[in-house]
């Protein structure tokens, strides 16, 4: 048997390195008819904000070659709805539940974290400072070292448990941002969020999205994501969680060999609701075929 356990620090461990990416897996329960959620290392629920958000106007999704653009804009019913309505339904699952938190101000981020701290089953927050589809907050904090440090520091005082910080690829130096959030108190770093992209409806002579630009995800971004994970893993000491275009176990292994301790499966869930199980099984099969007894043996070997 292969040891797939992963320790991401600050008391946060996973039974295996396969997580889901926020915004692609709902609140987990939507996928319960298709997979055994308890086989996952954990799942990350959709982006949660202090107050309810309507998101961006339609159309806000468009298919692109080997990927998709989205401009959903963090539509959600707010943190209190999650606490009162969703959490009681999923808290009993034997897997880790991570809440992705976003906000329009540093105070919003911190207050959302304080409210979540009352939930005993939530052992980790993924701090989203990298969403390209909102006009306030989001990526504005994640594109400068000072902005990233400010919000991570505020979250560190409001949230004592594991703090994962999700980085934007839409920056000049991803390693500098990673070092800044590490210094501010991040326990782990996840990357990449979507790349800023655009598609045009030629027949209608207008952008495909109501917001004109949106976030590009899917297999098309994977080589960029692997490169950035490799760069960040070499620069920081905290664990790195890789995501961006993972569809198969071999895709996930690219990230792990580049230095990721765990991975997130995102857009693939829209294509195949059993994608996470495929990734997990293929990772296990690879390790068994190659005599790898512990997943840590191949982490960061590139």
N, C-alpha and C positions, 0 to 999 in steps of 0.2 A: 504494500500500500504506500502511496505517495503522500507525504505530509504537505498539505496545501495551506496550512494555517499561516496567517499573516498578522503581524503586530504593527499597527500604524502609530503606536505611541499614545501616551497619556491614558492608559487603561483601555484602549480601543483595539480589539482583536477581531479578526474575521476567520470563519471556518475555512474559507477559500478566497482566492483573489478576485472573484467575479462579482461586481456590483452593477447596478443599472444607472444610466445617466438621467439626471433630473429633466423633467419635461417630456420624457419618452415612455414613461412607465406609470403615469398617473399616480395613484396612491398605493400601488401594488395590487390591491384587490381586484382591479380590472383584469389582471393577468392570471388570477387564480384558476379560472377554468382551463387554462392552457398548460401551466407549469406548476411544479411544486415549489412555492415561494421559499420554503424552508431549506431547499438545497442551495440557495444563493448565499454568497458571503454576506450580502445585504442588498437593500435597494434604497435609492434616493428618491424621495417623493418630489412632486412638482414644486416649482418655485413658490415660496410662501412669503408674503409681505404683511406688514402690520395691519393695514387696512385692505378691504377688498379692492380688486382691480378688474376693470372691464377688458383690458388688453387693447390691442390695436384693431382698427376697422378691417373688415374683410375686403378683398382676399389677402390672406396672410400666410399662405403656404404655396410653394411652387416646386415642381420636380425639375431637376437639372441632371445633366449627364453624371451618372454614378453618385448622385447625391440629391439633396433637397435644400431649398431656402425656406426659412421660417421667420415670421415677424409677429409671433403670437403676442408678445409684449407682457409676459408674466400674468396672464389672466388667472385669477384665483379668488377665493372667497375670504381670504384673510386668515391670520394666525388663530383667532378665536374659533373660527369654524373648524379648522384642523384639530384644535385641542378638544373641542366639545363633540364633534360629529365623526371625524375620521379616526383619530387616535384610539378611541375605545374599541373600534372594530379591528384594528391591526396590531394592537399592543401585545396580543397573545402569541404572535408568530415567533417561532424559534429561529430568528435571523435578525441581523442588525437593521434598524430603520434609521436612516439619516434624513434630516430635514434641510433642504436647500433654502437659504434665507437671502432675500434681497430687500432693498429699500431705496427711498428717494433721498434719505439723509442719514447721517451717522447715527442720530438719535433714534430713527426708525429701526435701523439694524439692531441696535442695542436693546431696545424695548421688546422687539420680537424675540430675541434670544432670552431675555429675562422671563418672558411668559412661557417659553418652551422648557426652561430649566425646571419647571414643576413636574414635568413628565419623566418618570423614572426610567421608562423603556428607551427613551431617546438618549443615546450615548454620544452622539456626534451631530454636529451641524456642518453643512457645506456652505461656506460663505461665498455668495455669488457677487463678485465685483467685476464681472466680465460680460454681462448681457448686452449685446449690441442693439437690442430692439426697444429700449426704453429711453425717454428723453431726459429723465431725471435719475440720478444715482446710477446703478448698474455699471456699465463700462467706464463711466466718467471717473470712478475711483480706481479702476484697475489699470489705467494707462499711464499713471505716474507713480513713482516710488513714494512720494509724499502722500498722495491720495490713498494709495493702498495701505500704507503704514497707519494712517489716521483711522481708517475704518476697522482694520484688524486690531489695533490697540484698544479701541472702544469695545469691540466684541470680546476681547480677552478679559476685560473687567466684568462683563455681563454674563459670560459663559465659561464655567470652570472646567467643563468636560472637553472631549476632543474637538478641535477646531480645524477643519479642512478648508483651505482657501482655493477657490477656483479662478484660474488665471485666463486672461484674454490673449489670443495670439496676435491681436491687432496692435502690436507695440513694436518699438525699434529693437529693444533688447529684453527678451523674456527672462533671461537669467538675472538681470538687475532687479526686475519686479519680484522675482522669486526670493532673492536674497533680502529684499526689503520686508516682505511679509513674514519670512522666517525670523528676522530680527524683531519684528513686532509681536511675535508670539504664536504664529501658526504651528500646529502640530504636524500637519501634512499639507501637501500642495497637489491639487488636481488640475490637469490641463490635457487638451485645450478645450476652451469653449469654442463656439462657432466662429468661422472666418467671415468677415464682412463681404457680402457679395451682392450681385444684382442680376436680374434677368428681365428681358424685354419681350413683350408680346408683339411680334412684328406685324401680324395681321391687324391688330387693334391699335398699333402704334402707341403703346403706353407700357409702363412698367408692369410686371406680373404681380407685384406686391403693392398694397395700398401705401406702404411706407417707402416705396421705391427701392430701398436696400433692405437686406435681411441677413440672417445668419446661415452660412453654408455649412452643412454637415454631411456625413455619409462617407463612403469609401474614397471619394475624390480628395478628401483632406488628410487621409491617413499618413502619407509620407511626410507632410508638414508636421503633423502631430508627433510622429515618432522622433523626428529630428529635434523638436522642442523639448520633448520629454528627456531625450538623451542629454541635451544641453543643461537642463535644470537639474537632473539627477547628479550630474558632475559638479554642479555649483553649490548645492545645498546639502545639509546633513539630515534634514527631516525626510521622511518617506514621501515618495511621489506616486500619485495615482494617474494612470494614463488613459486617455480617451480620445476618440476621433476616428470614426470609420471602421470600428471593429465589427466584423461580421462572423469570423470563424476563430477557432482556437489558435490557428497559425498567426492570425492578425494580432491576437492578444499576446502571443509569445514574442512578437516583435517588440512590443512595448516593454514586456518584462525583461527581455535581454538587453534593452536599451536603458534599463534602470528603474522601471516602475515596480512598486511593491504590489499593486493591485491595478485592476482595470475597470472601466465602465463601458457597458454596451448601451448604445443609444439608438440611433436611427434604424439599426437592424431590427429593433423590436417592432417597428411599423411594418416591416416586410414579412417578418416571421416571428410570431409571438413566442416561439420556442427557441429563439436565437441564443438566449443566455445559457440554456441547457446544452446546446450544441457547443458553445464556446467552452464551457466547463468540462464536458466530456472529452473534447479534443485536447485540452490542456493535460488532463489526467492520462489520456492515452499516449500522448507524446512523452510524458515523463516516464511512464512504464516501459515504453519501447526503447528508450534511451538510457534506462537505468538511473534515472534521476530520483533520488529518494526524498529530497526536500526541494520545494520550489525555489528556496533561497539559493540553491546551488547554481541556478542559471540567471539569477537576477543581476543585471548590470554587467554581463560578461562582454558586452560590445565595448 
